[in-house]
Amino acid sequence: VILTIIVAKKIKIAICIIEEASVAIMRMPCLAFFPFVTAVVIFANFGFAAVSMALLASTEVTWDAITGIVTTALNCSEATNNVSVYACTVLNETADYLTDFDVILTLNFFQFFCFLWMNSVIQGVGIMIVAGAVADWYWTRPSFDPSVKEEEWTQHLEGARSFHGL
């Protein structure tokens, strides 16, 4: 009882925040379903990562094969300009050190890192869209006039894209 009296002001603030959020959801009902859209995109990202990791694991790429392809692409046997000669020299020196290098394992770790990175980007964009829609509603609401059309969350996707240079 004493604890309730002590935190009564915080409880009132939390109740006011929940009431305002309820009004925002009432005015923008499809906002409640937006997390499902984010979840579908995250699952698609997971599916892409799983398939690409499986494809990487099924290959038999070695470091020697990679250096052979790059050496052929750079045409190291006939390199004349300084950049090509330097690149071929670095490639040959690196190949000596990385003969026991597990390319597939390293690429799978990189792919896993890319999955986590993209997952964070997807979640961040989802949070920005919801925050933009709610902030736009809160600061520019038309005094609950039903004739004024509210912007949906899809209008805030452009804002999230433009503010992050995507």
Disulfide bonds with the S-S distance in Angstrom:
Cys76-Cys88 1.91
